Amino acid sequence: MNTFERLGRGPSDPPILSGDAAPEAAARSGKADGDASAPPVVTPAPLSRSEVRTILVSLMLTMFLAALDQTIVATALPTIGRQFHEVTTLSWVITAYLLASTAVAPLFGTLSDIYGRRAMIVTALGLFVAGSVLCALAPNMTTLIVARGVQGIGGGGILPVVQTVISDVVTPRERGQYQAYFSGVWTAAGIAGPVLGGVFAEHLHWSMIFWINVPLGFVSLALLLPKMGKIPVFHRRRRVDWTGGLLLMASAVVFLLVLTWGGNRFAWASPQIAAMLGASLVLATVFVRHARKTSEPFLPLSLMGGPVVPYAIAAGALALGAIIGITVHLPLYYQVVHHLNASESGLALIPIAAISTGGAALAGRTMMRTLHYKRVAVLGTTFAAVVAAILAVVTPPLWPLLALLSLFAFGLGTIFPVSVVSLQNAVARQQVGTVTGAMNFFRALVSSFAVAAFAAILLMALGTDASTGNEGGGRVGVISASDLTTAFRYVFAATAAMLAGAALLLVRMEERPLTGPPA
């Protein structure tokens, strides 16, 4: 395997720049080829297999930290509320992290294309660890919520930068397989998080859910930083469009607040929700107009066009929104219809989380071996849509239900490596961070929308609050099993519709050749 193949490049691609000379050489890359004053281009030696493995292990540990913190906190919330004697703002411990992590995803992706991956991964991990320490030391609920926002800024930067670094060290053809490994990381965090959170809160202290991030964060940096100097450099220094970035983040935060407060703090038809929706729309419109007039916008609108990028982003966002929306609401279904307790309901979610990794692994292997790599994702997503449609019609007993949900998850898992790799394969190397950050941004928005939409569907079908929240014990007892069974048929139908849309988008997406040798 030659150097170009190992780095996922073609001979006509711009030269690789490495080390401290990279920013200066990149800044002068516009000089004519015959200009004798141009500095020599430094090409790093190809990464060895052991170095690639070390980098990927450290990246998986880094991503595990961000994924774990989205699940480990929920089971400790009642304990935190009791210690601080505060219940009314308890949900903001989760909401603050969600708002911050979603808003900054495109920021870190873009900045990694300007200042480099090393600077951004250190910044993201540093903020995440600092936020974790502040959370653990928080003397009251207000401080904890603010600290969770700081932690969310770091956590929101980790995912797009990690996915971008993967694209720098692994060829597109091999990348699908590694994306499957990272799907396994999310599965492990999803399973371990609630368990660890409960154990720490019950047997140690709730602050341990934050202290655990400190040693893991330092281990991740210790593994990663010595190898970062050998990672190919593709970033290009340019002016940062802070105005555009702030407009985009402000629009996203207001929209997420609508999804958080709608139907909960305010009625969906209330003037407050209408005003916030209007404000979000105005901010988004101003952002688009600003991006069109700026020479180097924060998120180039041209980057979001073409026959690959918009389809890959939309398909992946719909699929992730479907699986998160259904996962959030299934515990209610398990408890009311199948009479499981809270712990058993959590265990019953494992098939969805774990088996989706198998689908991702199948897609990754297929991408390594075949030219028409998107077919497995089209078939898998279509199969998942069919299973969801079946669940919208029939009401199976618990074990057949778990079997069908396992098939659903396996088919759905195939879309994630295909959508990510197709997206990154379609843009210039110096724009991979920007487009990856945009992908994570829209995925988070659609996932939040799906959760709110499924809750609204249940509310309309039941005519009552279907919440099982920790606060106040929920109102599960007033919902009959037959009513909830009927209501969930609409949720499964909505899931099927989302996945059918994702499959159609994949069909429309152009299938560009992947660089790298077939396995």
N, C-alpha and C positions, 0 to 999 in steps of 0.2 A: 504494500500500500504506500503510495507516494505522499509527499507533504501536502499537496493540494487536496488529496482525497481525505487524509486524516483530519484536515481542518474544515472540510465541507466547502471548499472553494474551487473555483475554476481558474485556469491559467490566465483568463482575461480580467479577473477580479483585481481591485486595487491592492497594492502590496500590503503585507501585514506589518504593523508597527509595534514595537515592543519597548518596554522600559520607559525611563524618563525622557528619552528622545522622541517618544511617540507624539505628544501634543505638538511639539515644534515642527516635526516633519509633516504631520497632518496639516498643520496650518499653512505649510508651503507647498502642499500637494498640487496647487494650481499652476506651478511653474512648468515651463516647457520641458519636454524630456531631455533636450540637449543642453539645458542650463547647467553649466559646470558648477555654479554656486550652490546648487541644491544639495542638502546634506545626504549622506549615504543612508539608504534604507536598511534597517536592521530587521532581519527575519529570524524569529526564535526557532530553536530546534523543536521538532515535533514532540509533543507530549508522549511519554511512554504510557503503556497500559496501566502500570502501577500508579503513575501520577494522575491519570484520568480517574482511576478508582478512588484515590485519596480525595481529589476535588469533589467527586460526586458524593462520597460519603459525608464530607463536611457540608455540602449543600443540602443533602437529605436531613442531616441533623438540624441545620438552620431552618429548613422548611418545617420540620417537626415542631420546633418551638412555636412558630407562628400558628400552625394548625392546632396544636395542643391548647393554646390559650383561647381558642374560640369554643372549646368544649369543656375545659376543666373548671371554669368558673361557675357554670350553671348550678351544679350540685352543691356548691358551697354558699350560694346566695342566701338561703334561710339563716345559716349560721352568722354570716356577715351582718344581715339585718338585725338579728337579735343582739349582737355585740354593740352595734352603733345605735340601737333603739330607733331605727329608721326603716320604714317599709315603703313609703310613698315614692321615694326616688330610687329604690333598689334596682329597678329595671334599667336605670341609666348606667349601671356598671357594665351591662352588656351593650347598650345603645351607644355609649361614648366610644367604645372600641370599634363598633361597626361603622359609625360615621367617619371617624378619623381614618381607619384603614381603607375604606372605599374611596374617600376623597383624594388620598395621596398616591394611590396606585399609578395613575398616569404621570404624576409629578416625578416619582422615582424612576419610572421607565424612561422618560424623556431626559432626565438629568444623567442617567447612566450612558446615554448616547452622547452627552456633552462632556461630562467630567470623568467617565470611565466606570467600569463595574466595581473595581476595588474600592474607590471612594464611596460609592453608594451602598455597597454591602456592609462596609464598616460603619457608615452613618446609620443605616437601618438597624443593624444589630446593636449598635451603641445606644440608640434611642429606645429600642425594645428592652434591653437590659436595664437602662436607667429608669424607664417607666416601671419595670417590674419591681425595682428596689423601692421606688416611691410608693407603689401600691402596697408593698409589704409593710412599709413604715407608716402608712396613712393613719392619722389619729381620728379621723371622722369621715363621714360619707362623702362630703363635698371634695375633700382632698383625694379620696379614692377615685372618684369619678374623673377628676382632672388628670390624675396619674394614669388612669385607664386610657384617656385620650392620647397622652404622650406615648404610652405603650402601643396604642393602635397606629400611630404614625409610623413607628418602627416596624410593626407587624405588616402594615399595608405596603411598606417598601420592600420587604423581604421577598414576597412571592414573585413579582415581576422581575426583580434583579436576578434571583436564582434561576428562573426560566430563561433569562437572557444569557447568563453565564453558560448554561447547558448548551445553548446554541453556538457559543464561541468555541467549545471544546469537543463537540460531538457532531459528526456529519449529519445532515438532514435525514439520510436513509436510516442511520442508527438511532436517531433521536427519539423516534416513537417508542422504542423499547425502553429507553431511559425514562421517558415520560410515564410509562407504566409503573416503573419502580417508584416514582414520586407519587403516583396515585396510591400505591401501597402505603406510603408514608402518611397520607391523609387518612387512610383507613385505620392505620394503627393509632393515630392521634384521636380519631373519632371514637374508637373503642376504649382506649386507655384514659382519655380525658375525664369522662364522667366518673369512672372508677377511682382514679387518683384523687379527683376533687372531693369525692365523698369520704375517702379514707383519711385524707389530710384534715378535712374539716372536723371529722368525728373523733379521730384518734390523736392527732397532733395539734395543729393550729391552722386556721384558714390562710394565714400569710404564707404558708409553705407552698401554696399553689403558685406564688410569685417568686419566692426565693429559689425554687428549683430551676428557674430560667437563668440564674446568674452563672452557676458552674457550667451548665450546658452551653450557654452563649460563649463563654471563654474557651471551652474545648473546641467549639466550632471555629472560632477565629484562629486558634492555635493550629488547627489542621489546615485551614484554608489559606491564610495569609502567606505562608512560605511558598505556596504554589502559584499565587496570583500573578507573580512577575513573569511566569512562563505562558500565561493565557494570552492568546492573540488579542491585539488591541484594534478596535474598529471605531472608537468614538471620535468625534470631531468637535473641537471647541468652537462655540458660536455664542451669540448673545442669547440670554434666557428671556423668553417672553413671559415675565412674571404676571403681567396683566391678564393675558389669556389663561394662564394657569389658575389664577385666583378666581376668575369668572367661572371657569369650568368646575372648580371645586365648590364654589358657593352654590351654583345651580344644583350640584349633586347632593350637597348637605341638606338644602331646603327640600328637595324631592324625597330624600330618605326620611326626613322628619314627617313629611306628609304620610308616607307609608307606615311610619311608627305610630303616629298619633291618630291617623284616620280610623274611625270605628272604635277607638279606644278612649283617648282623651277628648277628642272632638268627633262629632258625627260626620260621616263622609260628605253629607250635603251642607255642612255648616259653612258660614262665611269665612271662618278662620282657615279651613282646609282649601276653600276656593281661592282665598288670597295668597296662600302659600304656593299653591299650584301655579297661579298667575306669576308670582315672583320667580319661581323656578324657570318658567317658560321665558320670561323676559331676560333673565340672566343667560339662559342658553342661547337666545336669539342674539344678544349683544356679543356673546362669545363667538358665534359664527360670523357675524359681521366684522368683528375685530380680526379673526383669523384670515378672512378674505383680503383684508387691507394690509396685513403685516407681511413683510418679506420673509421672515423666519418665524412662523407662529409656533405656539406651544405644542399644538397638535395639528399638523398639516392636514387640511381637509382632503387634499389630493391623495394622501396616504390611506384614507378611509374609503377610497373608491376602487374601481377595478373589478376584475372577474373573480378575485380570490378573497381579499381581506374582508369586505363587508359580509360575505356569505359565511366565512369561517367564524367570524366574531358572533354573528347572529345565531348560527347553528349551535355553537358551543354554549352560548348564553341561555338559549331556550332549553337545552338538555340539562345544564346545571341547575337552572331554575326549577325544572320539573322534579329532579331528584331531591333537591333541598326542600321544595315546597311539600312534597309528599312525605318526606322523612320527618319534618317538623310536626305534621298533623297526625301521622300514623299512631303515635302512642295513645291519643284519645280514642282512636278506633279500637286498638287492642284492649284498652281498659273497659270500654263500654260494651263493645260487641262480643269480645272473647273473654272478658272478666279476668284479665291479667292485672297484676299489681304493677307499681311503677318500675321496680327492678326488672320484672319479667318483660315489660314493654320495651325497656332499653335493650335487653338481650335479643328481643325479636327484631330489632333494627339491624343487627349484625349482618344478616344475609344481604341486605341492600348495600351496606358499606363494603363488606369484604368481597363479595362476588363481582361487584363492578370492576374491581382491580383485575380479575381474570379476563374480562372483556377488553380492558385497556392493554393487557399483556398480549392478547391475541392480535389486536390491531397493530401493536408495536412490532411483533414478529412478522406480520403480513407486510408492513411497510419495508422491512429489511429484505424481503424475498421477492416481491412482485412489483411490476410497474404500475398497475392500476390499483393503487393502495387505498383509494377512498371507497372502493366497493364494499369492503368489510364494514365500514362505518355506516354506509347507506343501508345495508342489509341489517346490521345490528340495531340501528336506531328504528328502522321500520318494524323489526321484530318486537322491540320494546313498546312501540306504539300499539301494536296489535294486542300484546299482553295487557296493557293498560285498558284498552277498549273491552277486552274480555272481562276484566274486573269491574268495568262500568255496567256490565249486564248481569253477571252472576255474583253470588255471595258464597264463596267456598268456606269450608271449615278452616280452622287455624293452620294445620300442617299443609294442606293443599294451597292455602293462601301464601304461606311462606315459600313454598316451591315456586309458585307463579311469580312472586316478587323477586326471587333469586334469578329466574330467567329474565325478568324485566331488567334487573340490575346488570346482568351479564351483557345483554344487548346494548344497553345504554352506555356501558363503559367503553365501548369501541369508538365513540365519537371524540373523546377527549384528546388522545394523542394525535389523531388525524387532524383535528381542527387546529391545534397548537402548532404542529409542525408545518402544515400547509400555510398557515399565516406567516410564520417566520421565514419560510422558504420563498415567499412571494415578494419580499421587500429587500432593499439594499441593506448590507450588513450594518451600516452606520445608523439604520433606522429600526433595527430589531427591538431595542429596548423601548422605543416610543410605542411601537405597535403592540408589544407585549403588555405594556402598562395599560394601553387603551383596552385591550382584550379583557384584562382582569377588572378594569373599571366597569365595563358594560356587563360583565358576568355578575358582578356584585349587585349592580342596579337591578338587573332582571331577576336575580334570585330573591332580592328583597321584595320586588313587585309580586313574584309568584307566591311567596309566603302570605303577603297581604291579600292577594286575590283569592287564594284558596280559603283563607279565613272568612273573607266576604261571602264566598260561595256557601260555606257551611252556615254562616249567619243567616243568609237569605233562605236556605233550605230548611233550617231548624226554627227560625224565628226566635232564637234565644242565643245567649252568649255561649259559645262552645269552648271557651278558654279552660285550660287545665293548669293555669299558672300557679306558681308557688305562693303568690300572695293571696291570702284569703281562702286558700284551699280549693279554689276553682268552683264550678257548679256542674260537675259531671253528673251528680245524682239526678238532676232534673231532666236529663236527656235519655230517652228510651233507646234501646238497642235497635229497634226497627226503624225509628226516625233517623238515627245516625247512619244506619246502613243505606238508607235511601239517599241521604245527603252526600255520603261519600261516593256514591255512584257518579254524581256530578263532578266531584274532585277527580276521580279516575278518568272521566271523560275529558276534563280540561287537560289533564296530564297527557292523554293520548293525542289531543289536538296539538299541544306544544311539541311533542316528539314528531308527529307527522310533519309539522312545519319545519323542524330541524332537518328531517330526512330530505324534504324537498329542497331546502337550501343547499344541502350537500350535493344533491343532484345537479343543481345549477352552478355550483362552484367549479371553476376550472381546475383540472388536475395537472399540475406542472411536474415535470420530472424532478426527482430528488437526487441531489448530489451525493456521491459515495458509491462504493462497490456493492452489488448485491451479495447477500450472505450465502 
